[in-house]
Amino acid sequence: MTRIDDGPVTASLPTETLVTGRAPARRRNPFRRPATSILRHALLLALAAGMLYPVIWMVVSSLRPNDEIFRDPGIILDSFEVSNYVDGWTALSYPFNVYLWNSAIIVAGCIIGNLVSCSMAAYAFARLHFTGKRIWFGVMLLSIMLPIHVIIVPQYVLFSQLGWINTFLPLIVPKLLAVDAFFIFLMVQFIRGIPKELDEAARIDGAGHPRIFVQIILPLMVPALATTAIFTFIWTWNDFFSQLVFLTKPELYTVPLALRSFEDSQGTTNYAQMFAMSVVSLIPIFLIFLFGQKFLIKGIATTGIK
């Protein structure tokens, strides 16, 4: 039998290995990590500047005379034309606050409709048992891929027969029927993460599905409900196509339609006033995203949408 002498091997090991039994950690270059971090942040700042440049340019252009907007593509101001905001507010047939109010009415109705109808539909898919549940859930998911251009003509014919054209009803009433499959799926994923033991405990106390939904599920769905409200606000506030189809009277115009009205077919568009009102229209979206960012991130992170 051959004997292996461990003496030379043990003697050649470092002192740290003999004491702790572990190999010493590899020493890192103290300048490597700060350099990598600086490079990464510089790259992110460059990308952020590239994405924000159009917005910054629009804000700067709203403070310039109309004849200097396209003459100077820079973002350094030589003079401030605050009158663009004053003149742009009353440049159209009605003051701009009328269009802001119309958009606010439609947005409020859509948010309430989506929160009520989509949450109820999500609870049905997540907790109830009924015939064809998987089939209807698959049909609901398939409707996400259905573009609005396919259904806008049948909707217009239906709403025209009902006499709803040039009213806010075609834009609000469908939201009460859970037509936004994306929000249903988002809430279904959230409800599935809620332990069913809570439902069983409430059922033992004599609670039915309405009481379980209102008193147990809804309070726990605040992040998903906030996410739905924020997305509904942004998408509805920026919607142009649907509002252009159903609203033709100037007194019913929303913010996107009002901004479109600044463009003149004769080539005399006042871009300074249009940019000024565009900045005004961005303020509500900025505030909603600023104060709802925490709920938005939490709602998406806890619904399985990665």
PyMOL commands that set and color helices and strands:
alter all, ss='L'
color gray80, all
select helices_A, chain A and resi 7-11+15-20+32-61+66-68+83-89+96-127+133-145+148-162+169-177+181-192+196-204+209-220+222-237+241-246+250-252+255-261+271-301
alter helices_A, ss='H'
color red, helices_A
deselect
rebuild
show_as cartoon
